[in-house]
Amino acid sequence: MAKFVFKFQPLLDLKTQMEDSLKNELGKAIQKLEQEKEVLRTMETEREECIRQFNEKSSQGIVVERLKEYNLYISHLKERMEKQKENIKAAQKNVDKVREQLIKVVQERKMLDKLKEKKLEEYKKEQLVQEQKVIDEVVSFKYTNRINNEM
């Protein structure tokens, strides 16, 4: 009896390998996105603390030059936060791109898995037909032998 061979097995193996690779890549992309978000949260916290200090010092009376420095630093933090938001958008786009690639590869792999299952079922049915033919031949041979021996 011949062994079942799926002719697209190398392609299925490749798709499975690509799927695993893209899962890892997606995990890294999500991790990068979370890191970028954490940097923004840190900046927001720093800005809020600076504003709090600014308000506190201005109510106590502070040199105008020092107020200008606080204001300049707060503006600088705001600019950095805007750039960080762009970094987050870029990281999110990367996550989305990798996710789309993964979805496509998973669909292709599932299609190949279904095809393999279908071909395996066809193979099993064919094997049953072949086995039944062999059984029929053996029975026919024995029956013919018995008839010939009785004559």
C-alpha positions in Angstrom: 0.0 0.0 0.0 1.4 3.4 -1.1 2.0 6.1 1.5 -0.1 9.3 1.3 1.9 12.1 -0.2 0.6 15.7 -0.3 2.2 17.3 -3.3 1.8 20.8 -1.8 3.4 19.8 1.6 6.5 22.0 1.0 4.3 25.0 0.3 2.2 24.2 3.4 5.4 23.9 5.5 6.6 27.3 4.1 3.2 28.9 5.0 3.4 27.5 8.5 6.9 28.8 8.9 5.9 32.2 7.5 2.9 32.2 10.0 5.2 31.6 12.9 7.6 34.2 11.8 4.9 36.8 11.3 3.5 36.0 14.7 6.9 36.8 16.2 7.1 39.9 14.2 3.7 41.0 15.2 4.6 40.4 18.9 7.7 42.6 18.5 5.7 45.3 16.7 3.1 45.4 19.4 5.8 45.5 22.0 7.4 48.5 20.2 4.0 50.2 20.0 3.5 49.8 23.8 7.0 51.2 24.4 6.3 54.2 22.3 3.0 54.8 24.2 4.9 54.5 27.5 7.4 57.1 26.4 4.4 59.4 25.6 2.9 58.7 29.0 6.2 59.6 30.7 6.4 62.8 28.7 2.8 63.7 29.7 3.6 63.0 33.3 6.7 65.2 33.1 4.8 68.0 31.5 2.0 67.9 34.1 4.6 68.0 36.8 6.4 70.9 35.2 3.1 72.8 34.8 2.3 72.1 38.5 5.7 73.5 39.5 5.3 76.5 37.2 1.9 77.3 38.8 3.3 76.8 42.3 6.3 79.0 41.8 4.4 81.7 40.0 1.9 82.0 42.9 4.9 82.2 45.3 6.6 84.9 43.3 9.4 84.1 41.0 11.8 85.9 38.7 10.4 86.5 35.2 13.4 84.9 33.6 12.7 81.7 35.5 9.0 81.8 34.3 10.2 82.2 30.7 12.4 79.1 31.2 9.5 77.1 32.5 7.3 78.2 29.6 10.0 77.4 27.1 10.6 73.9 28.6 6.8 73.2 28.6 6.7 74.2 24.9 9.6 72.0 24.2 7.9 69.1 25.9 4.8 69.7 23.9 6.8 69.5 20.6 8.5 66.3 21.7 5.1 64.9 22.6 3.8 65.7 19.1 6.8 63.9 17.6 6.2 61.0 19.9 2.6 60.8 18.7 3.9 60.5 15.2 6.2 57.7 16.4 3.1 56.0 17.9 1.2 56.4 14.6 4.1 54.8 12.7 4.4 52.0 15.1 0.6 51.4 14.9 0.8 51.4 11.0 3.6 48.7 11.3 1.4 46.6 13.7 -1.5 46.9 11.2 0.7 46.0 8.2 2.1 42.9 10.0 -1.3 41.9 11.2 -2.7 42.1 7.6 0.2 39.9 6.4 -0.4 37.4 9.1 -4.1 37.2 8.3 -3.3 36.6 4.7 -0.7 33.9 5.4 -3.1 32.2 8.0 -5.9 32.1 5.3 -3.5 30.6 2.8 -2.3 28.0 5.3 -5.8 27.1 6.3 -6.8 26.7 2.6 -3.8 24.3 2.1 -4.8 22.4 5.3 -8.3 21.9 4.0 -7.0 20.8 0.6 -4.6 18.3 2.4 -7.5 16.9 4.5 -9.6 16.6 1.3 -6.8 14.8 -0.5 -6.2 12.5 2.5 -9.9 11.5 2.5 -9.8 10.8 -1.2 -6.6 8.7 -0.6 -8.3 6.8 2.2 -11.4 6.1 0.0 -9.2 5.0 -2.9 -7.3 2.7 -0.5 -10.5 1.1 0.6 -11.6 0.6 -3.0 -8.2 -1.1 -3.7 -8.5 -3.3 -0.6 -12.0 -4.3 -1.6 -10.7 -5.2 -5.1 -8.0 -7.4 -3.5 -10.5 -9.1 -1.3 -12.8 -9.7 -4.2 -10.0 -11.2 -6.2 -9.0 -13.5 -3.4 -12.6 -14.6 -2.9 -13.0 -15.1 -6.6 -9.8 -17.1 -6.8 -10.8 -19.3 -3.9 -14.3 -19.8 -5.4 -12.8 -20.7 -8.8 -10.3 -23.1 -7.1 -13.1 -24.8 -5.2 -15.2 -25.2 -8.4 -12.3 -26.5 -10.3 -11.4 -29.0 -7.5 -15.0 -30.3 -7.4 -15.0 -31.1 -11.1 
